[in-house]
Amino acid sequence: MSRKRTVSVSAKDMLSRKLEEIAATADDEDKRALFKQEMNGFQQIFQTAYLSGRKGVDWAKISPPPEGMVLDHSALQACPAELRTDLLNKLVVLKLNGGLGTTMGCKGPKSLIEIHSGHTFLDLTVQQIQNINDVYNVDVPLVLMNSFNTDKETEKSLHKYGSNNVTIHRFNQRRYPRIEKDTLLPLPEDIEGDLADWYPPGHGDVFEALFYSPVFQSLREAGREYIFISNIDNLGATVDFNILYQMHVAGNEFVMEVTDKTRSDIKGGTLIEYEGKAKLLEIAQVPAAKLDEFKSVKKFKIFNTNNLWASLGAIERLVNENAFVNMDVIFNSKVAEKDGSKVSVIQLERAAGAAIEFFQKGIGINVPRSRFLPVKDTADLFVVQSDMYSLQDGTLAMNPLRPFPTVPLVKFGEEFKAVHDYMRRFQNIPNILELYHLTVSGDVCFGSNVTLAGTVIIVANHDEHIDIPSGSFLENKVISGSLRILDH
């Protein structure tokens, strides 16, 4: 037996024994059984991805999607009006709700951050589904995949939707232990452990976590056949009848919504052809020497929006075949705190879109940019809170007076990173209908009724402060810390 094989077997056995020790700390049998089920999946991924030495992608085999692998949304058949109710009765909407609002300086689930007219991401999602149910007299269920980080706070927030015409289900994605890089042993000492010892293993966990939850069987018994999955912070991810109809008539078991790549999307995963199949290629899988090629919009012209459509029957089949254990795994290196010391750890994560290669007739659909409207930071929040968008029935629509089809590029400095800091720097959100690019850095505050157009750059140097007066109109201007206003 080779030394590498011996090390792999030893690491696998040591990990298994350690997990058994952790399971033994459970205070009841149900908790122990759930933990063992979760760890069975974890060990399979760990063995397949980490210990087997499975190679990554072979760059020479990568090619852009051939004709027919990606359809244009505008060329899809229109869903007949008389079929809409029937298709909605087969549909489930699932929102990925495992993330926290820490990147925006907030505690708790990101979905509970107020983003427009006093409404949260979750509020808008419920409003969207309620509108569909009211208009078509159906009961499309909303399913939330939470994490151990978000479940309790999300549950507390659900009571306010009691009067809404929406059935809400929720389940937790699995909880995996961080692994010490040097020892390949799990960080937690017991089944509860410190929260920092565990991590949610990415949204690629959605298929198996959903299947093993009680929610899945109830959906199937209710006749549900299709599921629409998206990030809860993507405000453009709404039910699309033509995509649903495409799945119905063509038998596509999986659809990945992609859209044209711009300079701001160069790190996004892209859909490729690999060994004759559709495959998601993430930047973490790209060799360092090929990063510039990956980021190029000439070869890789589209990127994954993470709006995904799948057949529930196909999910059931693939889970039973244990197919998802072979999904591509991202090795995410982190530094964790343990007993007052910093420890290098490994997280094994998967992207939901990586499952496309296992489904039959998996395709991409190139959708309008309006279906990709994520709010990842306060710069995105600034855009959606502006006059660029109006809100109706939980859906944001771009202002028809906007002279460009794309949203402006907005960059904020550290002073604007946290939501509470961002909010105090604006008396109200400026008019940005004709804005192309905005950069603001340093201690800058805006008065009311400010208009920004073209390219505007505002930089307050260290120990300096800039107040943009109320009623200001700034078009193609550069404003420095000395308050000089220059034409751009």
N, C-alpha and C positions, 0 to 999 in steps of 0.2 A: 504494500500500500504506500502511495507517495506521501511525502511529508505534508503537502498541501491538503490531501484527502484526509490525513490523520488529524491535522489541525481543524479541519471543517467538522469532522465527526465529533471531536472533543468539544469544540465550541457549541455545537448543536446540543450535545448531552448536558453540558454545563448550564446552558440556557434553560433547557427543559427542567432540570432539577431545581434551578432557582425559581422558575415560575411555579413549580409545584409547592415550594416553600411559601411563596407569596399567597397562593390559593388557600393554603392551610390556615392563614390568618383571618379568613372570612368568618363572620360571626353567625352566618346561617347558610343553609345548604343552597337556597336559591341564588344567593349572591355568589357562592362558590361555583355553581354550575354556569352562571352567566360569564363569570371571569374565565373559566376554562374554555367556553365556546369562543370568546373573543381572542384568547391567547392561542387557540388552535389556528385561527386565521393568521395571527401575527407570526407564529412560527413557520407556517407555510411560506409566507412572503419572505421572511428572514432567510429561510433555507434556500428558496428558489433564487432570490435576488442577490443575497449577500454571500452565502457560503458556496453556492454552486459555481461561482466564477463565470456566470453567464455574461457574455460580451454585450456591449452596447450596440448601437446602430452602426452598420457599415456604410460610411459616407458614399462609397462608390455605387451603392444600390439605391440611393435616394434620388427621386425625380419628382418634379411637380405633378400634380394630379392630371391624369389624361382626360380627354373629352368624355363627359358622361359621369365622371366621379364627382364633379361639383356642378350642380345646376344653378342657373340664375333665377333668383326669386321672381323676377318680372316675367319669366317664361313659364311659371307654374300654371297648371290648370286652375281656374277659379272654382272654389268650392260651391256647388249648387246650393242655393238658399234652402231648398227642401231637405238637404242632408245635414244641415248644421246642428239641429237639435239632436239627431241620432248620434253624430260624432261626439258632441259634447257629453252625451250620456256615457261615452266610453273613455272619457278623458280624465286624467288626474293632473293637477298642477303641483309640483314640488319645488320648494325654495330651499336652497342651501343656506342654513342659518347657524353655522357653527362658529362664526368669527366674532371677535370682540372689536370695540371701537377704539382700541389703544392707539392706532396710528393717527387718529384724529383727536387724541388727548381726552378720550372719554372712557369711563368705566362701564362694564356690562356689555350686553349684546349690541353689535353695530346696528342691528335692525331696529333698535329703539331710539336711535338718534333722530331728532326732528330735522327734516330736510326741506319741507315746502309747506307754507301756510299752516304751520303748527302740526303737520302730520309727519309721522315716522315712516321708515321704509315698510314696516309691517302694516301700518294703517293703509298705505297706498295699495299694497298687495291685496289686502282684504277688500278694499273698495273696488279694485279691478274685478275680482272674482264675483263679488256681489252684483256688480253691474251685468256681467254675463249671465248669472243665474236669474236675475230679474227680467232681463230682456228676452231670454229664450225659455224661461220657465223650466229651468233644469237645476241640478244640484251638483255642480262640479266641485269636488272636494279640494281643499288646500291642505297640503302635507308639508310640515316643517321638519327638515332634518337638522336637529340641534346637536350640539356637542356638550360634554360635561361642563364646559365653560359658560354655556348660554341657556341651558335647559330651565333652570330654576327661575331666572329672571323673565324668560319668555313666558313660562307658565303663568306667572303673576299678571302679565300684561293681557292675557287672553280673555279675562273676564269681561273686559269692556266691549267685546265683540258678540256678546250673548244675544243681542237683538238683531245682529246681521244675518242675512240669508246666506250664510256660508258655514259648511261643515269643516271644522279644522281638526286634523290629526297631527300628532307629533311623535317622533321617535328619536333616539340618540344614535349618532354614529358611534363607532366603537372607540374605545380608549386604549391606546397602546403605550407601553413603557419606553421611555428614552433608554438608549443603550450606551453604556460607557465605551468610548472608542478604543481604549487600551485593552479592556478585559472582555469586551463583547457580552457583558452581563447587564441585566436591567438595573436601572437606577433606584426604583422604589424598593423598600424593605418589607412593606406589607400591602395589603389589598387597597387600603385607603391611601396611605402615603401622602407626601407633599404634592400639591397640585402641579408644582413645577417638575415633578418626576414623570409626568404623563403628557401625552399630546394627542390631539385628534389627527388621524392619519391622512388628511387631505380629502377632497370631495370624491376621489376615486373609490372611496369606501361605500358610496351611496347604494350601489346595486345589492351588495351582500347585506349591508346593514338594514336596508329596507326589507329585503326578502326574509330575513330572520326575525323581523319585528312582527307583532300581531297585526300591524296596519296592513301589511301586504295581503294576507289572506282575506281580510275584510273587503279590500278593494277588488280582489278577484271575484269574490262571491257577489259583489254588487255589479258585476259585468264590466268592470273597467279593463280596457285593453291597451291604452296608450298613456304615456307619462311625459310631461313637459318639465324639464329640469333646468333651473337657472339660479344664478347668484341673486340673493335677495337685494343686493345693492345695485343691481343693473335695472335701472328704471325703464329701460326700453324693452325689457323681456316680457312681452304680453302674448296672450294666446293668438296664434295666427292660423286662421282657418285653411288657408291654401297649403301650408306645410302639413297640417293635419290630414288634409284631403290627399296630398301626395303620398303619405304613408299608407293611407287606406287603399288607394287604387293601385299603387305600384308594389306594395308589400315590403317597403323599406323598413327593416327592423330598427334602424338607428339613423338619425339625422343630426349632423353637427352644423349649426349655423356659423358661417364664416362671413367675414366682410373684408373689404379692401384695406390693405395695410397702408398706414401713413407713417411719418417720421416718429410719431409718438407711440407707435405700436410695434417697434422693431424687436422688442423682447418677447412678444406674445407667441404662443405656440402656433404652429402652422400645420395644415393638412398636406400630406405627401402621399405618393405611391411608394410602397416598399414591398418588394417580392410579390408584386401583383395585387396587393391589398391596400386599402385606405389605411393610413396610420397618422397618429398625432405625433409631431416632433416638437419637443419642448427645448428651450434654450439650454437647460441643464444637461441635455443629452448631446449637445453639440461640442465636438472637439475644439479646443482653444484656437487652433489654426484655421477653423472654419467659421468662426463667429461672425466675421465681416460678411461672409457669403450668406449666412443665415439671416443677418439683419438687412440684407439688400432687398429692396422692393422689386428688383428686376427678376430674380429667380423665384423668390417666395413672395407672392403678391397678395396673399390672403392670410388672415389669422383667425384663430378660434375665439368666438365670443363667449364660449361656455354656455350658450343656449343649446340644450340637447333634448332630442326627442327619442323615445325608445318604446319598444313593444314590451309590455309587462310579461307576456307569454315567453318571449325570447329571454328576458332576464331570468325567469324561473328555470328555463332550460339550461342556460349557461351556468347558473349557480349550481345546479344539480350535476353538471358536467365538470365542476371545479375549474372552469375556464379562466375565471378572473384572477386566479392565483398567478397567472402568467402575464398579467398586465405589466407594462413598464413601470419601474420603481425609480423614484427620484431620491437620491441620497442627500439628505439635508444635514449639514454639519452645524452644530450649535455649541454654545458654551453655557453650562448650567451651574447653579450654586448647589453645593452639597456639603453639609457640615462645615459651613464657613469657607469652603475652598471652591475654586473654579474647576469644573470638570468638562472636558471635551466629550460631547455626546453625538450620537447619530439618530436621526429620525428617518424612517422609511415611509415615504409618502407617494401617493398615486393621484393622477388627474383623471377625472371622470371621462374626459374625451378620449383617453387612451384605450377605452374599451371598444372603440369603433371597429377595430380589426377582428373582433370575435363575433360580431353580429352579421347576419346575412343581409346582403344588399345595403350595407352601410354607405351613406353618401354625405357629401357636404352640400349646403345650399347657401349661395352668396346672397346675403340679405342687405338691405339698405343700412347705412350707418346709424339710422335712427333706432335700430333694434339693439344697439350697443351704447348704452348710456350709463356707465358705472360711476359711482361716487366713491372714489378711493381716498380722497383727501379734501382739504378745505378749498383747494383750487377748483375741483369738480363741483363742490357744494356751491361755490360762488356762481358758477355758470347756471346750475339748475334753479337757483333762487332768484335769478335775474329776470328781466323782461324777455329773455331769450325763449322762455317757456311759459305756457299756460297749463293749468291743471283742470282736468275734467274726468270724473269717475275714476280717480286714482291713476290716470294716465297723463303723462306729460307730452305736450305737443309743441313742436318748434313754432315760434312766432312767424307767420307767413310774410311779415315785413322784413325778416332777415334777408339781406341781399346775397349772402353766401350759403351754400348748402351744408357747410361744415360748421362745427362749433369753434370758438376762438381757443387759441393756445394760451393757457393761463399758468403762470408760475409764481408761487409765493415763497418768501423766505421763512426762516424759523419762527419769526415773530407772529406768523399767521397759522402755524401748524395746528395748534389746539383749537377746537371749536369755540371755546369761551374767549380766547384771545382774538380769534378771527371776528367774532360777532361784535366785540367792543370797538373794533377799528372802523366800523361802517355805521353811520347814522341811518342809512338805508343803502340797499344794493344799487350801484350805479346802473345807468342805462348803457347797455353794451351791444345793442342791435348791430352796430357797424364796427364792432371791435374785431380785430384780426389777431392781435397778440398783446398780452399784458404780462409784464414782469414787475413785481413789487418786492422790495427787500429793505429791511431795517424798520425803524420806528416811524411808521407812516399811518396816518388816520385820514378818513374821508368824511367830508361833510355830506349833507343831504342833496339829492337831486343832481348828482354829478353825472356827466356823460363822457364815456370813453370811446374813441373811434380809432380805426387804423392800428398802428403799433404804438403802444405807450409803455415806457420804462421809467419806473420811479425807484430811486435808490437813496436811502438815507444812510449816510456814513455813521460810523461808530460815534456814540455820544451826541448825535444830531437827531432832530425830529422834524418831520414834514407833515403839515396839515394841508390837505387839499380842500380849498374853500367850498362851501355850499354853492351849488349852481355852476360850478366850473365845467367848461367844455374843453376836453383835451383830445386832440387828434394829431397823431404822428409826433408825439412829444417825448423828449427825454428830460426828466426832472432829477437833478442831483441834490446832494445834501446841502448845497449852498443856495438852494431854491432858484437856481438858474433854469429857465425853461427854454429848451432848444428844439428847433424843428428836427424831426427824425428823417 
